[in-house]
Amino acid sequence: MPTLSTLAMFIGASLVLLLTPGPAVVYIVARGVSQGWRAGVTSALAVGGGNFVHALAATAGLSALLVASAEAFTIVKWAGAAYLAWIGVRTLLGSDAKSEAPAPPIQPLSRIARQGFVVAVLNPKTAIFFLAFVPQFVNPSHGPVAWQFLILGTLFAILGIVTDSAYGVLAGALQGLVTQRRAAQRPARLVSGTLYLGLGVSAALAEPPR
């Protein structure tokens, strides 16, 4: 088991990383701005679930296999990039709400959760991150390495849910302003769609570690 001092250092380092906006935060903010705080928080929970899958995979050694195999890395990379691009195109092609018409239906939270989970799981950069960051806090003299890896990985996923949910709530506050101003709906949709496409391009450009 990790010691209390190790856990404290791990939590501090993790919070510094998690509070720095990255691709996951961009994805969650885009969801929150376009569909409200519930969508943002749901995306944060889904991304956290995907991070937990990566923690399990790293514990089982599957992440190391992904990093070692160029073919596996490429398959996962392009699958994730294509999925993000698909979400971006759908967002860009959406229609604006008209002032005399009722508000357009939003995507169900179950679909948003599924999309966020898939995006997180298909991000090979997360696998690389877990293999590079977590081992810095693992000490074989403190017990089974696998258990330490799983505990720290799970803790990171939980911390990520907390910080990402905060971003989702803040983005949801902006969504209220957008829905009240018809002129802002189209720019907001274009920004959200462009962010998704940008994340897809970023995923496509990811390179396996050498």
Buried (B, 14 or more C-beta within 10 A) or exposed (E): EBEEEBBEBBBEBBBEBBBEEEBBBBBBBBBBBBBBBBBBBBBBBBBBBBBBBBBBBBBEEBBBEBBEEEEBBEBBBBBBBBBBBBBBBEBBEBEEBEEEEEEEEEBEBEEBBBBBBBBBBBBBBBBBBBBEBBBEBBEEEBEEEEBBBBBBBBBBBEBBBEBBBBBBBBBBEBBEEBBEEEEEBBEBBEBBBBBBBBBBEBBBEBEBEE
